[in-house]
Every structure is written in structure tokens, then in C-alpha cells.
Amino acid sequence: MSKVMFDYTKSILERVSFDPILFCKELEKAINVLLPYEMEQLKEWLFSFTMEKPELKQCLLIVNS
């Protein structure tokens, strides 16, 4: 079940990546739902995903806090 939630979170974040504010809001929701090991996976995915999208880099602060 947890893999499903992680994949769902990634798909939502990919869909809202056009809007940094919405992306940050969805990322905050994901932090409240995902398990600790899933958060580590999400961090890795976020670093690679935001490499091409500098406007989303500010949202990484949410994950690192």
C-alpha cells in the first residue's frame, strides 16, 4: 500500500509542477502522509526532479526542515 501512496504523491507533484505555490502545498501534504523511509525516497526524487525546474527549488526547504 505504501508504494501506491508514494507513486500517487509523485504523480500529483508532477502534475502541479507548473505552479510553485501549489507544488509547495502538495509537498506539505505529502510530508504529513508519507512514512519516514518514503520521505527519504521523495527527497531523492525531488532533488533530481527540481534540477530542470529551478522555480521549484524553494520548495526543497520544506523537505529539509
N, C-alpha and C positions, 0 to 999 in steps of 0.2 A: 504494500500500500504506500509506503513512504517514497518509493521510486516514482510512483504515479504523481505524488504531490510535488516532488522536486521537478519533474518534467513539466507539470502543469505550470508551476511558478516560472520556469524558464520561458515557456511559450507566451505567458502573459507579459513578461518583461520584454520579450522580443516585439510583441505587438504594440506596446505602448512606448517603445524607444524613440518615437518621433517627438515626444514631449517630455523634456527632462523633469518637469514638476510631477507629472503623472507617473513617470518612471520611479521617482523617489518615493512617492506614496505607495506604489505597489511593492516596492522593495521593503518598505517598513512593514507592510502586511506580511510579507514572506518571512521576515525575521521573527515575527510573532508565532508563525505556524510551523516552521521547519525545525527539525531536530538538530542538535549541535553538529553531528557529522555531516548532515546535509548542508549546513551553513558553510562548512569548510569547502564543500564541493561548489556551492554557489559563489563563494569568494573567488575561487579559481576560475570559474566560468565568467564571472563579472570582469575580472582583470583582462581576460582575452577578448571579451565582447566589447568592452569600452575602449580598447586600443584604437579602433577605427572610428569611434564616436566620442571625440573629446568633450562634447557638450554634456555627456553623461558622467564624466569623471567626478564631478562634485558629489554625486550620489554614493561614491565609494566611501566617503566619510561616514555615512550612516552605518555601513558594514563594519568599519574599523573601530567604531566607538563602543 
